[in-house]
């Protein structure tokens, strides 16, 4: 799912192409970028055992030097995520999506604006 989400963003938001990193970005990065962390993994189990269904919660952090760039990119990523339910994505059927929280902070140490999207994606792996 992580690769599918990464490809989706890179193919639809040119400003983030080759600018998506798991957990940390390279030090001294100046272009807008996205850092993601998986927060929760829940595999769905029935009486017959585990199914192909699961849900994952992620935190996407959209980082930019300029506040307006961070706001614009955060909105683009959020709109893209909201468009996913009831669609196929690289071998997954996206059943639903919850945007748990969207907020922003200024990272003084990095000197960047950070837009944070906390979301949960519910999906089934299909063949």
DSSP file (Angstrom, degrees, kcal/mol; ACC not computed):
  #  RESIDUE AA STRUCTURE BP1 BP2  ACC     N-H-->O    O-->H-N    N-H-->O    O-->H-N    TCO  KAPPA ALPHA  PHI   PSI    X-CA   Y-CA   Z-CA
    1    1 A X     >        0   0    0      0, 0.0     4,-2.8     0, 0.0     5,-0.3   0.000 360.0 360.0 360.0 -38.0    0.0    0.0    0.0
    2    2 A X  H  >  +     0   0    0      1,-0.2     4,-2.4     2,-0.2     5,-0.2   0.923 360.0  45.9 -59.4 -44.0    2.8    2.4    0.8
    3    3 A X  H  > S+     0   0    0      2,-0.2     4,-2.8     1,-0.2    -1,-0.2   0.902 111.8  52.3 -65.0 -41.0    4.3    2.1   -2.7
    4    4 A X  H  > S+     0   0    0      2,-0.2     4,-2.3     1,-0.2    -2,-0.2   0.917 111.9  45.4 -62.3 -43.7    0.8    2.5   -4.3
    5    5 A X  H  X S+     0   0    0     -4,-2.8     4,-2.4     2,-0.2     5,-0.2   0.909 112.8  50.9 -66.2 -41.6    0.2    5.7   -2.3
    6    6 A X  H  X S+     0   0    0     -4,-2.4     4,-2.7    -5,-0.3     5,-0.2   0.937 111.9  46.6 -60.7 -47.0    3.6    7.0   -3.1
    7    7 A X  H  X S+     0   0    0     -4,-2.8     4,-2.3     1,-0.2    -1,-0.2   0.904 110.3  54.0 -62.4 -41.4    3.1    6.3   -6.9
    8    8 A X  H  X S+     0   0    0     -4,-2.3     4,-1.0    -5,-0.2    -1,-0.2   0.935 112.4  43.0 -58.4 -48.1   -0.4    7.9   -6.7
    9    9 A X  H >X S+     0   0    0     -4,-2.4     4,-2.6     1,-0.2     3,-0.7   0.939 114.3  49.3 -66.0 -47.2    1.0   11.1   -5.2
   10   10 A X  H 3< S+     0   0    0     -4,-2.7    -1,-0.2     1,-0.2    -2,-0.2   0.849 113.1  47.9 -62.6 -33.5    4.1   11.3   -7.5
   11   11 A X  H 3< S+     0   0    0     -4,-2.3    -1,-0.2    -5,-0.2    -2,-0.2   0.674 122.6  33.0 -80.1 -17.5    1.9   10.8  -10.6
   12   12 A X  H << S+     0   0    0     -4,-1.0     2,-0.4    -3,-0.7    -2,-0.2   0.595 117.4  48.2-115.5 -15.7   -0.7   13.4   -9.6
   13   13 A X    ><  -     0   0    0     -4,-2.6     3,-2.2    -5,-0.2     4,-0.3  -0.813  62.6-171.7-129.2  90.5    1.2   16.1   -7.7
   14   14 A X  G >  S+     0   0    0     -2,-0.4     3,-1.5     1,-0.3    -1,-0.1   0.779  80.7  66.9 -56.7 -30.4    4.3   17.0   -9.8
   15   15 A X  G 3  S+     0   0    0      1,-0.3    -1,-0.3     3,-0.0    -5,-0.1   0.745 104.7  45.1 -63.5 -21.1    5.8   19.2   -7.0
   16   16 A X  G X  S+     0   0    0     -3,-2.2     3,-2.2    -7,-0.2    -1,-0.3   0.333  78.6 131.3-104.9   6.5    6.3   16.0   -4.9
   17   17 A X  T <  S-     0   0    0     -3,-1.5   -10,-0.0     1,-0.3    -3,-0.0  -0.437  89.0  -1.4 -62.5 127.6    7.8   13.8   -7.6
   18   18 A X  T 3  S+     0   0    0     -2,-0.2    -1,-0.3     1,-0.1    -2,-0.0   0.715 114.6  97.8  61.6  23.9   10.9   12.2   -6.2
   19   19 A X    <   +     0   0    0     -3,-2.2    15,-2.7     6,-0.0     2,-0.5  -0.077  50.6 106.3-129.4  33.3   10.3   14.1   -3.0
   20   20 A X  E     +a   34   0A   0     13,-0.2     2,-0.4    15,-0.0    15,-0.2  -0.966  43.8 179.0-119.4 128.5    8.6   11.5   -0.8
   21   21 A X  E     -a   35   0A   0     13,-2.8    15,-2.4    -2,-0.5     2,-0.5  -0.973  29.5-121.7-133.4 140.4   10.5    9.8    2.0
   22   22 A X  E    S-a   36   0A   0     -2,-0.4     2,-2.6    13,-0.2    15,-0.2  -0.714  87.7 -27.6 -79.2 128.4    9.7    7.2    4.7
   23   23 A X  S    S+     0   0    0     13,-2.9     2,-0.3    -2,-0.5    -1,-0.1  -0.214 131.2  27.2  65.9 -46.3   10.2    8.6    8.2
   24   24 A X        -     0   0    0     -2,-2.6     2,-0.2    12,-0.1    -2,-0.1  -0.995  65.0-139.2-145.4 148.1   12.9   11.2    7.4
   25   25 A X        -     0   0    0     -2,-0.3     3,-0.1     1,-0.1    10,-0.0  -0.657  47.0 -81.2 -96.9 161.3   14.1   13.4    4.5
   26   26 A X    >   -     0   0    0     -2,-0.2     3,-1.2     1,-0.1    -1,-0.1  -0.322  59.1 -95.1 -59.0 145.0   17.7   13.9    3.7
   27   27 A X  T 3  S+     0   0    0      1,-0.2    -1,-0.1    -3,-0.1    -3,-0.0  -0.331 107.4  22.0 -63.8 140.7   19.3   16.6    5.9
   28   28 A X  T 3  S+     0   0    0      1,-0.2    -1,-0.2    -3,-0.1     2,-0.1   0.629  80.9 166.7  79.6  14.3   19.3   20.1    4.4
   29   29 A X    <   +     0   0    0     -3,-1.2    -1,-0.2     1,-0.1     4,-0.1  -0.392  12.9 177.8 -64.3 135.9   16.5   19.5    2.0
   30   30 A X        +     0   0    0      2,-0.1    35,-0.4    -2,-0.1    -1,-0.1   0.701  50.8  81.0-114.6 -27.7   15.1   22.7    0.5
   31   31 A X  S    S-     0   0    0      1,-0.1    32,-0.1    33,-0.1   -15,-0.0  -0.395  96.0 -85.5 -75.2 157.2   12.4   21.7   -2.0
   32   32 A X        +     0   0    0     -2,-0.1     2,-0.3    32,-0.1    32,-0.2  -0.371  61.6 170.7 -57.8 142.7    8.9   20.9   -0.7
   33   33 A X  E     - B   0  63A   0     30,-2.2    30,-3.2    -3,-0.1     2,-0.4  -0.956  30.5-128.0-151.2 167.0    8.7   17.3    0.3
   34   34 A X  E     -aB  20  62A   0    -15,-2.7   -13,-2.8    -2,-0.3     2,-0.4  -0.980  14.8-168.2-123.5 132.5    6.5   14.7    2.0
   35   35 A X  E     -aB  21  61A   0     26,-2.5    26,-2.9    -2,-0.4     2,-0.4  -0.976  13.1-165.0-116.9 132.7    7.6   12.4    4.8
   36   36 A X  E     -aB  22  60A   0    -15,-2.4   -13,-2.9    -2,-0.4     2,-0.4  -0.906  11.9-174.8-123.3 150.3    5.3    9.5    5.8
   37   37 A X  E     - B   0  59A   0     22,-1.8    22,-2.5    -2,-0.4     2,-0.5  -0.997  24.6-131.0-138.2 132.6    5.0    7.2    8.8
   38   38 A X  E     + B   0  58A   0     -2,-0.4    20,-0.3    20,-0.2     3,-0.1  -0.743  26.4 177.5 -82.7 128.5    2.7    4.3    9.2
   39   39 A X  E     +     0   0A   0     18,-3.3     2,-0.4    -2,-0.5    19,-0.2   0.843  59.6  17.7 -99.1 -43.7    1.0    4.6   12.6
   40   40 A X  E     - B   0  57A   0     17,-1.3    17,-2.3     2,-0.0     2,-0.4  -0.985  52.4-168.1-137.9 142.4   -1.4    1.6   12.8
   41   41 A X  E     + B   0  56A   0     -2,-0.4     2,-0.4    15,-0.2    15,-0.2  -0.998  10.7 176.6-127.9 127.3   -1.8   -1.7   11.0
   42   42 A X  E     - B   0  55A   0     13,-2.4    13,-2.5    -2,-0.4     2,-0.4  -0.946  11.9-161.6-134.4 113.5   -5.0   -3.8   11.5
   43   43 A X  E     - B   0  54A   0     -2,-0.4     2,-0.4    11,-0.2    11,-0.2  -0.801  26.1-121.6 -93.1 133.8   -5.5   -7.0    9.6
   44   44 A X  E     -     0   0A   0      9,-2.5     7,-2.7    -2,-0.4     2,-0.4  -0.602  31.2-171.4 -82.3 130.6   -9.1   -8.1    9.5
   45   45 A X  E     - B   0  50A   0     -2,-0.4     5,-0.2     5,-0.2     2,-0.2  -0.961   6.5-177.8-124.9 137.8   -9.8  -11.6   11.0
   46   46 A X  E >   - B   0  49A   0      3,-2.9     3,-1.4    -2,-0.4     0, 0.0  -0.568  52.1 -83.8-116.4-174.8  -13.0  -13.7   10.9
   47   47 A X  T 3  S+     0   0    0      1,-0.3     3,-0.1    -2,-0.2    -2,-0.0   0.784 131.1  54.6 -62.2 -26.1  -13.8  -17.0   12.4
   48   48 A X  T 3  S-     0   0    0      1,-0.3     2,-0.3     0, 0.0    -1,-0.3   0.537 121.5-101.4 -83.9  -7.3  -12.3  -18.6    9.3
   49   49 A X  E <   -B   46   0A   0     -3,-1.4    -3,-2.9     0, 0.0    -1,-0.3  -0.790  67.3  -9.6 120.7-165.7   -9.0  -16.7    9.8
   50   50 A X  E     -B   45   0A   0     -2,-0.3    -5,-0.2    -5,-0.2     2,-0.1  -0.400  60.6-153.3 -72.4 145.8   -7.4  -13.6    8.3
   51   51 A X  E     -     0   0A   0     -7,-2.7    -7,-0.1     2,-0.3    -1,-0.1  -0.425  32.4-102.0-104.4-177.7   -8.9  -12.0    5.2
   52   52 A X  E    S+     0   0A   0     -2,-0.1    73,-2.2    73,-0.1     2,-0.3   0.370  94.0  99.1 -84.1   3.8   -7.4   -9.9    2.4
   53   53 A X  E     + C   0 124A   0     -9,-0.2    -9,-2.5    71,-0.2    -2,-0.3  -0.700  43.0 144.2 -96.9 143.6   -8.8   -6.9    4.1
   54   54 A X  E     -BC  43 123A   0     69,-2.4    69,-2.6    -2,-0.3     2,-0.4  -0.972  32.8-135.2-158.8 170.7   -6.9   -4.5    6.4
   55   55 A X  E     -BC  42 122A   0    -13,-2.5   -13,-2.4    -2,-0.3     2,-0.4  -0.999  13.6-165.2-137.4 147.1   -6.6   -0.9    7.3
   56   56 A X  E     -BC  41 121A   0     65,-2.0    65,-2.8    -2,-0.4     2,-0.5  -0.965   9.4-148.8-127.5 140.4   -3.6    1.2    7.8
   57   57 A X  E     -BC  40 120A   0    -17,-2.3   -18,-3.3    -2,-0.4   -17,-1.3  -0.937  21.8-177.5-108.8 135.5   -3.2    4.6    9.5
   58   58 A X  E     -BC  38 119A   0     61,-2.6    61,-2.2    -2,-0.5     2,-0.5  -0.882  23.5-144.4-125.5 157.1   -0.6    7.0    8.2
   59   59 A X  E     -BC  37 118A   0    -22,-2.5   -22,-1.8    -2,-0.3     2,-0.5  -0.982  17.8-165.7-119.5 117.1    0.8   10.4    9.1
   60   60 A X  E     -BC  36 117A   0     57,-2.9    57,-2.8    -2,-0.5     2,-0.6  -0.891   0.8-164.0 -99.6 129.4    1.8   12.4    6.1
   61   61 A X  E     -BC  35 116A   0    -26,-2.9   -26,-2.5    -2,-0.5     2,-0.7  -0.960   2.6-161.0-115.1 114.4    3.9   15.5    6.8
   62   62 A X  E     -BC  34 115A   0     53,-3.3    53,-2.8    -2,-0.6     2,-0.4  -0.861  14.2-164.8 -97.4 116.9    4.1   17.9    3.9
   63   63 A X  E     +BC  33 114A   0    -30,-3.2   -30,-2.2    -2,-0.7     2,-0.3  -0.858  17.4 155.8-111.1 134.3    7.1   20.2    4.5
   64   64 A X  E     - C   0 113A   0     49,-2.1    49,-3.1    -2,-0.4   -33,-0.1  -0.989  44.0-132.5-153.9 148.1    7.8   23.5    2.7
   65   65 A X  S    S+     0   0    0    -35,-0.4     2,-0.4    -2,-0.3    -1,-0.1   0.901  95.8  60.3 -65.5 -40.9    9.8   26.6    3.4
   66   66 A X  S  > S-     0   0    0      1,-0.1     4,-2.1    -3,-0.1     3,-0.2  -0.743  77.4-141.4 -94.9 135.2    6.9   28.9    2.4
   67   67 A X  H  > S+     0   0    0     -2,-0.4     4,-2.7     1,-0.2     5,-0.2   0.906 102.6  53.6 -58.0 -44.8    3.6   28.6    4.3
   68   68 A X  H  > S+     0   0    0      1,-0.2     4,-2.2     2,-0.2    -1,-0.2   0.850 107.9  50.6 -63.9 -33.5    1.5   29.1    1.1
   69   69 A X  H  > S+     0   0    0     -3,-0.2     4,-2.6     2,-0.2     5,-0.3   0.918 110.9  48.7 -68.0 -43.1    3.4   26.2   -0.6
   70   70 A X  H  X S+     0   0    0     -4,-2.1     4,-2.6     2,-0.2    -2,-0.2   0.931 112.7  48.1 -61.4 -45.3    2.7   23.9    2.4
   71   71 A X  H  X S+     0   0    0     -4,-2.7     4,-2.1     2,-0.2    -2,-0.2   0.922 113.4  47.2 -61.1 -46.0   -1.0   24.9    2.5
   72   72 A X  H  X S+     0   0    0     -4,-2.2     4,-2.1    -5,-0.2    -2,-0.2   0.925 115.4  44.0 -63.2 -46.8   -1.4   24.3   -1.3
   73   73 A X  H  X S+     0   0    0     -4,-2.6     4,-2.5     2,-0.2     5,-0.2   0.882 111.2  53.8 -69.3 -37.9    0.4   20.9   -1.2
   74   74 A X  H  X S+     0   0    0     -4,-2.6     4,-2.6    -5,-0.3    -1,-0.2   0.919 110.3  48.0 -61.0 -42.4   -1.4   19.7    1.9
   75   75 A X  H  X S+     0   0    0     -4,-2.1     4,-2.7    -5,-0.2    -2,-0.2   0.904 110.8  50.8 -64.9 -42.0   -4.7   20.5    0.2
   76   76 A X  H  X S+     0   0    0     -4,-2.1     4,-2.0     2,-0.2    -2,-0.2   0.919 112.9  45.5 -61.6 -44.3   -3.7   18.7   -3.0
   77   77 A X  H  X S+     0   0    0     -4,-2.5     4,-2.4     2,-0.2    -2,-0.2   0.925 113.6  49.4 -66.5 -44.1   -2.7   15.6   -1.0
   78   78 A X  H  X S+     0   0    0     -4,-2.6     4,-2.5    -5,-0.2    -2,-0.2   0.925 111.1  49.2 -61.1 -45.1   -5.9   15.7    1.1
   79   79 A X  H  X S+     0   0    0     -4,-2.7     4,-1.2     1,-0.2    -1,-0.2   0.887 110.6  51.3 -61.6 -39.2   -8.1   16.0   -2.0
   80   80 A X  H  < S+     0   0    0     -4,-2.0     4,-0.3    -5,-0.2     3,-0.3   0.915 111.2  47.3 -63.9 -43.8   -6.3   13.1   -3.6
   81   81 A X  H >< S+     0   0    0     -4,-2.4     3,-1.6     1,-0.2     4,-0.4   0.914 109.0  54.1 -63.4 -43.4   -6.8   10.9   -0.6
   82   82 A X  H 3< S+     0   0    0     -4,-2.5     3,-0.4     1,-0.3    -1,-0.2   0.771 102.8  59.2 -62.9 -25.8  -10.5   11.8   -0.3
   83   83 A X  T 3< S+     0   0    0     -4,-1.2    -1,-0.3    -3,-0.3    -2,-0.2   0.548  88.0  80.3 -79.4  -7.0  -11.0   10.8   -4.0
   84   84 A X    X   +     0   0    0     -3,-1.6     3,-1.2    -4,-0.3    10,-0.3   0.818  57.0 108.1 -77.5 -34.1   -9.8    7.2   -3.3
   85   85 A X  T 3  S+     0   0    0     -3,-0.4    10,-0.2    -4,-0.4    11,-0.1  -0.128  88.0  15.2 -54.4 140.7  -12.8    5.3   -1.8
   86   86 A X  T 3  S+     0   0    0      8,-3.0     2,-0.3     1,-0.3    -1,-0.2   0.703 107.3 109.9  71.0  24.0  -14.5    2.8   -4.1
   87   87 A X  E <   -D   94   0A   0     -3,-1.2     7,-3.1     7,-0.7     2,-0.3  -0.872  68.4-117.0-125.7 159.8  -11.5    2.8   -6.5
   88   88 A X  E     -D   93   0A   0     -2,-0.3     2,-0.3     5,-0.2     5,-0.2  -0.735  28.0-177.0 -90.4 143.3   -8.8    0.4   -7.5
   89   89 A X  E >   -D   92   0A   0      3,-3.0     3,-1.0    -2,-0.3   -85,-0.1  -0.838  63.0 -43.4-146.0 104.3   -5.2    1.4   -6.8
   90   90 A X  T 3  S-     0   0    0     -2,-0.3   -86,-0.1     1,-0.3     3,-0.1   0.862 126.5 -29.5  44.4  55.9   -2.3   -0.9   -7.9
   91   91 A X  T 3  S+     0   0    0      1,-0.3    35,-2.5    34,-0.1     2,-0.4   0.574 121.1 100.3  86.1   8.6   -3.8   -4.2   -6.8
   92   92 A X  E <   -DE  89 125A   0     -3,-1.0    -3,-3.0    33,-0.2     2,-0.6  -0.968  61.6-144.6-126.1 142.8   -5.9   -2.8   -4.0
   93   93 A X  E     -DE  88 124A   0     31,-3.1    31,-2.1    -2,-0.4     2,-0.8  -0.945  21.1-142.1-103.0 118.9   -9.6   -2.0   -3.8
   94   94 A X  E     +DE  87 123A   0     -7,-3.1    -8,-3.0    -2,-0.6    -7,-0.7  -0.718  22.3 178.3 -85.4 110.1  -10.0    1.1   -1.6
   95   95 A X  E     -     0   0A   0     27,-1.9     2,-0.3    -2,-0.8    28,-0.2   0.911  61.1 -21.8 -77.4 -44.6  -13.2    0.5    0.5
   96   96 A X  E     - E   0 122A   0     26,-1.6    26,-2.5   -11,-0.1     2,-0.3  -0.961  50.7-145.5-160.0 171.3  -13.1    3.7    2.5
   97   97 A X  E     - E   0 121A   0     -2,-0.3     2,-0.5    24,-0.2    24,-0.2  -0.984   5.9-162.6-148.4 133.1  -10.9    6.5    3.9
   98   98 A X  E     - E   0 120A   0     22,-2.9    22,-2.7    -2,-0.3     2,-0.9  -0.982  11.2-151.7-116.4 127.6  -11.0    8.5    7.1
   99   99 A X  E     - E   0 119A   0     -2,-0.5    20,-0.3    20,-0.2     3,-0.1  -0.875  18.3-177.4 -91.9 106.3   -9.2   11.8    7.5
  100  100 A X  E     -     0   0A   0     18,-1.8     2,-0.3    -2,-0.9    19,-0.2   0.859  60.1 -15.9 -76.8 -37.5   -8.6   11.7   11.2
  101  101 A X  E     - E   0 118A   0     17,-1.8    17,-3.0    -3,-0.1     2,-0.4  -0.946  48.8-164.0-166.9 144.4   -6.9   15.1   11.6
  102  102 A X  E     + E   0 117A   0     -2,-0.3     2,-0.3    15,-0.2    15,-0.2  -0.989  30.9 144.2-131.3 124.3   -5.3   17.8    9.5
  103  103 A X  E     - E   0 116A   0     13,-2.1    13,-3.7    -2,-0.4     2,-0.3  -0.933  31.3-136.8-150.0 175.9   -3.2   20.4   11.2
  104  104 A X  E     + E   0 115A   0     -2,-0.3     2,-0.3    11,-0.2    11,-0.2  -0.975  15.9 175.2-141.2 151.7   -0.1   22.5   10.7
  105  105 A X  E     - E   0 114A   0      9,-2.3     9,-3.1    -2,-0.3     2,-0.6  -0.953  31.3-117.7-145.6 162.5    3.0   23.6   12.7
  106  106 A X  E     - E   0 113A   0     -2,-0.3     2,-1.0     7,-0.2     7,-0.2  -0.942  22.9-144.6-104.4 125.4    6.2   25.5   12.1
  107  107 A X  E  >> - E   0 112A   0      5,-3.1     4,-2.2    -2,-0.6     5,-1.3  -0.774  14.8-172.3 -91.9  99.5    9.3   23.4   12.7
  108  108 A X  T  45S+     0   0    0     -2,-1.0    -1,-0.2     1,-0.2     5,-0.0   0.873  81.9  52.8 -62.5 -39.5   11.7   25.8   14.2
  109  109 A X  T  45S+     0   0    0      1,-0.2    -1,-0.2    -3,-0.1    -2,-0.1   0.900 121.1  31.8 -65.2 -39.7   14.7   23.5   14.2
  110  110 A X  T  45S-     0   0    0      2,-0.2    -1,-0.2    -3,-0.1    -2,-0.2   0.649 101.0-133.8 -89.3 -17.2   14.2   22.7   10.5
  111  111 A X  T  <5 +     0   0    0     -4,-2.2     2,-0.3     1,-0.2    -3,-0.2   0.913  63.8 120.1  60.4  46.2   12.8   26.2    9.6
  112  112 A X  E   < - E   0 107A   0     -5,-1.3    -5,-3.1   -46,-0.0     2,-0.4  -0.959  66.3-117.0-135.9 155.5   10.0   24.7    7.6
  113  113 A X  E     -CE  64 106A   0    -49,-3.1   -49,-2.1    -2,-0.3     2,-0.5  -0.748  31.6-155.8 -87.7 138.9    6.2   24.8    7.6
  114  114 A X  E     -CE  63 105A   0     -9,-3.1    -9,-2.3    -2,-0.4     2,-0.5  -0.964  11.2-165.9-126.7 118.4    4.7   21.4    8.2
  115  115 A X  E     -CE  62 104A   0    -53,-2.8   -53,-3.3    -2,-0.5     2,-0.5  -0.898  16.7-157.0 -98.7 128.7    1.2   20.3    7.2
  116  116 A X  E     -CE  61 103A   0    -13,-3.7   -13,-2.1    -2,-0.5     2,-0.5  -0.922  12.7-173.0-115.8 125.8    0.1   17.1    8.8
  117  117 A X  E     -CE  60 102A   0    -57,-2.8   -57,-2.9    -2,-0.5     2,-0.6  -0.967   3.3-169.9-116.8 115.9   -2.5   14.7    7.5
  118  118 A X  E     +CE  59 101A   0    -17,-3.0   -17,-1.8    -2,-0.5   -18,-1.8  -0.927  24.8 158.9-103.3 118.3   -3.4   11.8    9.8
  119  119 A X  E     -CE  58  99A   0    -61,-2.2   -61,-2.6    -2,-0.6     2,-0.4  -0.942  35.8-141.6-142.4 161.1   -5.6    9.3    7.9
  120  120 A X  E     -CE  57  98A   0    -22,-2.7   -22,-2.9    -2,-0.3     2,-0.5  -0.992  14.7-160.5-124.4 131.1   -6.8    5.7    7.8
  121  121 A X  E     -CE  56  97A   0    -65,-2.8   -65,-2.0    -2,-0.4     2,-0.5  -0.952   2.8-157.7-115.0 128.8   -7.3    3.8    4.6
  122  122 A X  E     +CE  55  96A   0    -26,-2.5   -27,-1.9    -2,-0.5   -26,-1.6  -0.909  29.8 153.6-106.6 125.2   -9.5    0.7    4.5
  123  123 A X  E     -CE  54  94A   0    -69,-2.6   -69,-2.4    -2,-0.5     2,-0.4  -0.945  37.9-138.4-150.6 166.2   -8.7   -1.7    1.6
  124  124 A X  E     -CE  53  93A   0    -31,-2.1   -31,-3.1    -2,-0.3     2,-0.5  -0.998  27.5-124.0-128.5 133.7   -8.7   -5.2    0.3
  125  125 A X  E     - E   0  92A   0    -73,-2.2     2,-0.3    -2,-0.4   -33,-0.2  -0.660  34.8-171.6 -77.2 126.9   -5.9   -6.7   -1.7
  126  126 A X              0   0    0    -35,-2.5    -2,-0.0    -2,-0.5     0, 0.0  -0.816 360.0 360.0-118.7 159.5   -7.2   -7.9   -5.1
  127  127 A X              0   0    0     -2,-0.3   -35,-0.1   -35,-0.0    -1,-0.1   0.457 360.0 360.0 -92.4 360.0   -5.5  -10.0   -7.7
